[in-house]
């Protein structure tokens, strides 16, 4: 079943913009490459954040959208554990400055706001998940909703809150 809901598209677009501007930007990209996430998780994150026009055209398969939301939730969980505590060092702020003053200021802003930006990402993901699950229940009717077949979705709250 394909989901072509403008609200969902808008929500995914906002998440993608926030992710690229505040989480996976030129100042944090090197640090993010040190994360231990499965390659399939990275692929789902890339698909979720970069193939918006494809999905706008064809729609989302619910199971695929849930897996992408779950991949982003795993990312948030691991970023909090692996990146956030050491971001200042991982982003190169401990190294001698070879960047312009304005880039240094921007880098420091990104590093200082990383935790709050992860929280914003987690909140946006949670809102999207709740919306999708609600639509899923509606579309399922008498059948069990798609989310009931994906056991790991029960962990999404833990991934997004911790």
C-alpha positions as a LaTeX table, in Angstrom:
\begin{tabular}{lrrr}
\hline
Residue & $x$ (\AA) & $y$ (\AA) & $z$ (\AA) \\
\hline
Unk1 & 0.00 & 0.00 & 0.00 \\
Unk2 & 1.35 & 3.41 & $-1.01$ \\
Unk3 & 1.06 & 6.44 & 1.21 \\
Unk4 & 0.77 & 9.78 & $-0.59$ \\
Unk5 & $-0.07$ & 12.16 & 2.21 \\
Unk6 & 1.06 & 15.81 & 1.83 \\
Unk7 & 1.42 & 16.14 & 5.62 \\
Unk8 & 3.84 & 13.21 & 5.68 \\
Unk9 & 5.83 & 14.62 & 2.76 \\
Unk10 & 6.09 & 18.00 & 4.49 \\
Unk11 & 7.19 & 16.38 & 7.75 \\
Unk12 & 9.86 & 14.27 & 6.04 \\
Unk13 & 11.09 & 17.36 & 4.21 \\
Unk14 & 11.44 & 19.32 & 7.47 \\
Unk15 & 13.31 & 16.42 & 9.07 \\
Unk16 & 15.63 & 16.19 & 6.08 \\
Unk17 & 16.35 & 19.92 & 6.11 \\
Unk18 & 17.04 & 19.88 & 9.85 \\
Unk19 & 19.26 & 16.81 & 9.52 \\
Unk20 & 21.40 & 18.32 & 6.75 \\
Unk21 & 21.60 & 21.82 & 8.19 \\
Unk22 & 22.15 & 21.00 & 11.86 \\
Unk23 & 23.30 & 17.39 & 12.23 \\
Unk24 & 25.09 & 16.14 & 9.11 \\
Unk25 & 26.80 & 19.28 & 7.89 \\
Unk26 & 30.34 & 20.10 & 6.83 \\
Unk27 & 31.44 & 20.57 & 10.45 \\
Unk28 & 30.13 & 17.25 & 11.76 \\
Unk29 & 30.42 & 14.98 & 8.72 \\
Unk30 & 33.86 & 13.66 & 9.70 \\
Unk31 & 32.66 & 12.90 & 13.22 \\
Unk32 & 29.58 & 11.09 & 11.90 \\
Unk33 & 31.74 & 8.76 & 9.82 \\
Unk34 & 33.16 & 7.36 & 13.05 \\
Unk35 & 29.74 & 6.08 & 14.15 \\
Unk36 & 29.18 & 2.35 & 14.21 \\
Unk37 & 25.95 & 1.87 & 12.30 \\
Unk38 & 25.18 & $-0.88$ & 9.82 \\
Unk39 & 25.53 & 0.07 & 6.17 \\
Unk40 & 21.84 & $-0.72$ & 5.63 \\
Unk41 & 20.98 & 1.89 & 8.28 \\
Unk42 & 23.09 & 4.51 & 6.49 \\
Unk43 & 21.42 & 3.56 & 3.20 \\
Unk44 & 17.96 & 4.01 & 4.72 \\
Unk45 & 18.97 & 7.37 & 6.22 \\
Unk46 & 20.28 & 8.51 & 2.85 \\
Unk47 & 17.12 & 7.37 & 1.11 \\
Unk48 & 14.95 & 9.07 & 3.73 \\
Unk49 & 16.77 & 12.40 & 3.63 \\
Unk50 & 17.80 & 12.67 & $-0.01$ \\
Unk51 & 15.18 & 10.99 & $-2.20$ \\
Unk52 & 12.24 & 13.19 & $-1.28$ \\
Unk53 & 11.20 & 13.91 & $-4.87$ \\
Unk54 & 11.14 & 10.21 & $-5.75$ \\
Unk55 & 8.80 & 9.51 & $-2.86$ \\
Unk56 & 6.67 & 12.56 & $-3.61$ \\
Unk57 & 6.16 & 11.12 & $-7.09$ \\
Unk58 & 5.63 & 7.45 & $-6.20$ \\
Unk59 & 4.52 & 7.56 & $-2.55$ \\
Unk60 & 5.85 & 5.65 & 0.45 \\
Unk61 & 5.38 & 1.97 & 1.10 \\
Unk62 & 4.47 & 1.92 & 4.79 \\
Unk63 & 6.95 & $-0.81$ & 5.71 \\
Unk64 & 9.76 & 1.07 & 3.95 \\
Unk65 & 8.84 & 4.36 & 5.63 \\
Unk66 & 8.81 & 2.67 & 9.05 \\
Unk67 & 12.26 & 1.20 & 8.38 \\
Unk68 & 13.56 & 4.65 & 7.42 \\
Unk69 & 12.09 & 6.24 & 10.55 \\
Unk70 & 13.63 & 3.42 & 12.58 \\
Unk71 & 17.02 & 3.98 & 10.91 \\
Unk72 & 16.89 & 7.68 & 11.82 \\
Unk73 & 15.90 & 6.78 & 15.39 \\
Unk74 & 18.89 & 4.39 & 15.63 \\
Unk75 & 21.06 & 7.21 & 14.30 \\
Unk76 & 19.81 & 9.59 & 17.01 \\
Unk77 & 20.41 & 6.97 & 19.70 \\
Unk78 & 23.96 & 6.19 & 18.53 \\
Unk79 & 24.83 & 9.85 & 17.90 \\
Unk80 & 23.94 & 10.64 & 21.50 \\
Unk81 & 26.15 & 7.83 & 22.76 \\
Unk82 & 29.07 & 7.94 & 20.30 \\
Unk83 & 29.31 & 11.47 & 18.91 \\
Unk84 & 27.79 & 13.96 & 21.33 \\
Unk85 & 30.28 & 13.41 & 24.21 \\
Unk86 & 33.32 & 13.84 & 21.95 \\
Unk87 & 32.05 & 16.10 & 19.19 \\
Unk88 & 34.33 & 19.00 & 20.06 \\
Unk89 & 37.36 & 16.79 & 19.48 \\
Unk90 & 35.86 & 14.83 & 16.55 \\
Unk91 & 34.84 & 18.00 & 14.72 \\
Unk92 & 38.42 & 19.19 & 14.86 \\
Unk93 & 37.99 & 21.96 & 17.37 \\
Unk94 & 40.88 & 20.53 & 19.36 \\
Unk95 & 43.19 & 20.77 & 16.33 \\
Unk96 & 45.09 & 23.89 & 15.36 \\
Unk97 & 42.80 & 26.26 & 13.55 \\
Unk98 & 43.23 & 26.16 & 9.81 \\
Unk99 & 39.85 & 27.68 & 9.20 \\
Unk100 & 38.64 & 31.24 & 8.86 \\
Unk101 & 37.28 & 33.09 & 11.84 \\
Unk102 & 33.69 & 32.90 & 10.53 \\
Unk103 & 34.00 & 29.13 & 9.92 \\
Unk104 & 35.40 & 28.67 & 13.41 \\
Unk105 & 32.44 & 30.53 & 14.88 \\
Unk106 & 29.99 & 28.44 & 12.81 \\
Unk107 & 31.76 & 25.23 & 13.81 \\
Unk108 & 31.59 & 26.17 & 17.48 \\
Unk109 & 27.88 & 26.94 & 17.13 \\
Unk110 & 27.27 & 23.54 & 15.52 \\
Unk111 & 29.23 & 21.75 & 18.25 \\
Unk112 & 27.55 & 23.67 & 21.09 \\
Unk113 & 24.05 & 23.09 & 19.70 \\
Unk114 & 24.48 & 19.46 & 18.61 \\
Unk115 & 22.65 & 17.96 & 21.61 \\
Unk116 & 19.67 & 20.27 & 21.29 \\
Unk117 & 19.56 & 19.70 & 17.53 \\
Unk118 & 19.51 & 15.93 & 18.12 \\
Unk119 & 16.58 & 16.45 & 20.50 \\
Unk120 & 14.73 & 18.47 & 17.87 \\
Unk121 & 15.40 & 15.73 & 15.32 \\
Unk122 & 14.12 & 13.10 & 17.77 \\
Unk123 & 10.97 & 15.14 & 18.44 \\
Unk124 & 10.28 & 15.59 & 14.72 \\
Unk125 & 10.82 & 11.86 & 14.12 \\
Unk126 & 8.46 & 10.98 & 16.94 \\
Unk127 & 5.77 & 13.29 & 15.53 \\
Unk128 & 6.20 & 11.69 & 12.11 \\
Unk129 & 6.02 & 8.19 & 13.56 \\
Unk130 & 2.82 & 8.98 & 15.46 \\
Unk131 & 1.25 & 10.49 & 12.32 \\
Unk132 & 2.24 & 7.53 & 10.14 \\
Unk133 & 1.04 & 5.00 & 12.72 \\
Unk134 & $-2.30$ & 6.79 & 12.93 \\
Unk135 & $-2.70$ & 6.72 & 9.15 \\
Unk136 & $-1.60$ & 3.09 & 9.14 \\
Unk137 & $-4.36$ & 2.16 & 11.62 \\
Unk138 & $-6.88$ & 4.09 & 9.56 \\
Unk139 & $-5.86$ & 2.42 & 6.29 \\
Unk140 & $-5.64$ & $-1.06$ & 7.79 \\
Unk141 & $-9.28$ & $-1.19$ & 8.79 \\
Unk142 & $-9.93$ & $-4.70$ & 10.14 \\
Unk143 & $-6.46$ & $-6.02$ & 9.27 \\
Unk144 & $-3.50$ & $-5.54$ & 11.61 \\
Unk145 & $-1.56$ & $-2.34$ & 10.82 \\
Unk146 & 1.84 & $-2.61$ & 9.13 \\
Unk147 & 3.69 & $-1.37$ & 12.24 \\
Unk148 & 2.51 & $-4.43$ & 14.19 \\
Unk149 & 4.70 & $-6.61$ & 11.94 \\
Unk150 & 7.90 & $-4.68$ & 12.72 \\
Unk151 & 8.97 & $-5.74$ & 16.21 \\
Unk152 & 11.83 & $-3.23$ & 16.53 \\
Unk153 & 9.36 & $-0.34$ & 16.31 \\
Unk154 & 8.60 & $-1.07$ & 19.96 \\
Unk155 & 12.09 & 0.30 & 20.70 \\
Unk156 & 11.56 & 3.61 & 18.91 \\
Unk157 & 10.60 & 5.43 & 22.11 \\
Unk158 & 13.81 & 4.30 & 23.81 \\
Unk159 & 15.89 & 5.32 & 20.78 \\
Unk160 & 14.40 & 8.79 & 20.68 \\
Unk161 & 14.25 & 9.57 & 24.40 \\
Unk162 & 17.52 & 8.34 & 25.91 \\
\hline
\end{tabular}
